[in-house]
Amino acid sequence: MAETEIITLGCRLNTFESEIMREQSRAAGLKDALIVNTCAVTAEAERQARQTIRRLRRDHPAAKIIVTGCAAQLHPDAFADMGEVDRVIGNEEKLKPESYGAWDATQPRVAVADIMTVRETAAHLIHGLDGRTRAFVQIQQGCDHRCTFCIIPFARGNNRSLTPALIVDQVRELVAGGHKEVVLTGVDICSYGSDLAGQPTLGELVRRLLKMVPELGRLRLSSLDPAAMDDTLFDVLANDPRLMPHLHLSVQAMDNMVLKRMKRRHLREDVYRIVARARTLRPDVVFGADLIAGFPTESDEQFQNGLNAVKELGFAHLHVFPYSERDGTPAVNMPSVEKTVRKERAEQLRRVGQAAMADFLKSRINTEAAVLIEKDGQGLSEHYVPVRIIGQTPEMGELVQAGITGVEDNRLEGTIRNG
């Protein structure tokens, strides 16, 4: 191999950062290298990262292997001790071109700074994402909150935001490059702007972005904190159809005692209120949610309380994780739930989500969907559900209007109405 390959594990923010790393490593002339951008959201994610590294070394015995990302930030020495690894760099270092410069024995194998001392997030303009029709734009980094289950603030540092002007410039460049949809991403995007002059909110950023880049076709948001969704965000949802009617909430649990022990800042009632408000303003809005099953101390009654709420709210896009112990977090010292129980509860939640999605897909028959084509005549609707176009094969990146005729294999099917 000659070209450097990036292996991305984990979240959308990692996907964005991998494109920066791709451009920085190319500019530095790095060759014959594999860069693994790791995730640390669960212990399983770290295990998978190590497994990936071992597989890459077997498949590419002569390549340089660089490990970075959240797992590397948290446990640099553990990855440096792997015989397969040539170098470990931190979350701050991975975005700097000098990290990919001259490769010689004088450079340290581990270059990982204290992420908690970082106070700014540099603006990185990327020209697009390889092989993708949607583009991710980082608007902030880090998190100031300390949920009892979460290690990510210690891998990402404290909240720090990019200025609105820089974000507008980024989106303009991506749109000029042909992207029709942009996803705003970060570690905690609802905390956007709290560290900037004037403290602009996420909603104010969204409104400004849509106004300043009228040629942007679709704007989507990554996970939202139910405790910090501002009034302006709801106003834009109601009045600008370019903000997609798909909201993903970082709920984690739907029982108040469990939420308290998680040290979340919202209550069950807040989630009900947000969902009702959004559906009143935008009746076709569809919701997703992050959920942890089997959090320490969660009783059968508390789980059932949460399960019932998820059913009532009709969350269709569920990301469900059985609770995973993370050393260094308060939750690891709480009385645990048996792992078999965690897995069973996670499966119950997934089944509820699958049923809600099936109901939602059926409800879209005989409606229309705006579909952004990704490959092979398939793409995503404004509600973030897959759609297959029948009878024609539109080009990747094309935005088509489709009449929905049916459901097959957990996706919608339809025919083009505008071409």
Residue, then its C-alpha position, 0 to 999 in steps of 0.5 A: m500500500a502507498e496511500t494512507e488509510i483511515i479506519t474510523l470507529g465510533c461517532r460522527l465527530n470521529t468521521f469528521e475528524s478522520e477527514i481532517m486527518r486524511e487531508q493533514s496526512r496527505a499534505a505531510g506526505l505520509k505514506d504506507a500508513l494506517i491510522v486508527n481513530t478509536c472510540a471509548v464510549t464503552a469498554e467494548a468499543e476499546r476491545q474492538a479497537r484492539q481487535t481491529i489493530r491486530r487484524l490490520r497488522r496481520d493484513h498489512p505487516a509492513a505498514k505503519i500503524i498510528v492509533t489515535g482517538c478517544a481510547a488512545q487519549l485515555h489509555p495511550d500507554a496500553f496502546a503503545d504496549m501493543g506490538e502492532v502499534d508504531r505510534v500513539i497520538g492524542n485527540e488534539e495532536k491528531l488534527k495537527p499536520e506536524s503529527y504526520g510529518a517526517w517519520d524517524a526514530t527520534q520522534p516519541r512513540v506517544a504524543v498525547a497532551d492533557i486534553m483538559t488544558v485545551r481551551e480552543t477548537a481550531a477551525h478545519l475546513i474540509h472539502g467534503l467527505d470521501g464517498r459520502t453525500r452528507a457532510f458533517v461539520q464540527i461546531q464544538q468540542g468537549c463537555d462540561h457535564r459529568c454524567t456518572f456513566c460517561i468517560i468521554p469528557f476526559a477524552r475530549g476535554n471541556n466545552r469549546s465552540l467554533t464561532p458562527a462565522l467559521i461554521v458558516d464558511q465551512v458550510r458554504e465550502l461544502v455546499a459549493g463542493g456539491h453537498k446538499e446535506v450538512v450534519l452539525t456535530g460535536v460532543d455536546i452540541c446543545s452546549y454550543g456557544s456558552d463559551l463564546a462572546g454573547q453566548p449564542t445558542l444552538g438554535e441561534l446558530v442554526r437560524r443564522l446558518l440557514k439564513m446565510v447559506p440559502e443554497l444549503g438544501r438540508l440541515r440535520l443535527s446530531s444528538l440533542d440534550p433534552a435539558a438544553m434545547d432552546d426556544t429558537l431551535f423550536d422556532v426554526l423547526a417550525n418555520d424552516p423546512r430545511l431543518m430536517p424533521h428528525l431529532h435524536l435525543s440523548v435521553q439515556a433513561m426514562d425513569n427519574m430515579v435512574l436519571k438522577r443516579m446518572k446525574r442527567r440534567h433532565l427528567r422523564e417529564d421534560v422528554y414528554r414536553i419536548v416531544a409534544r412541543a416539537r410534534t405540535l410545531r412540526p407534526d411529521v417530526v420523527f424521534g430517535a433516542d440514545l438509551i442505556a439498559g441495565f444501569p447500576t441499581e435499575s430495578d425491574e420496576q424502573f426499567q418497565n417505567g422507562l420501557n413504557a415511556v419509550k413505547e408511548l413516545g414512539f421513538a423510532h430511531l433507537h440507539v440502545f446500549p447495555y450498560s458497560e462499566r468504565d473505570g474512572t466513572p462514579a457509576v462503576n462503584m454502584p451496585s451493578v445489574e447482572k449482565t444477562v439482565r442488561k442484555e435482555r433489557a436492551e433487547q426489549l428496548r430494541r424490539v420496541g424501537q423496531a415496532a415503532m419504526a415499522d409503524f412509522l414506515k407504514s405511515r409513509i406509504n402514499t406520501e412523498a419523500a425527499v430522498l438524498i441518493e447515496k448509492d445504487g438508487q438508494g438514499l435517506s429521506e428527510h426523516y432519516v429512513p432508507v428509501r429505494i428508488i424503483g424503476q430508475t437509478p438516480e446519481m449519487g448526491e442527487l436529491v429527488q422527490a419520490g412517491i412512496t409506494g411500499v415497505e420492503d426489508n425495513r426501508l421505503e420504496g418509491t418512484i421519482r416524481n420529479g424526473 
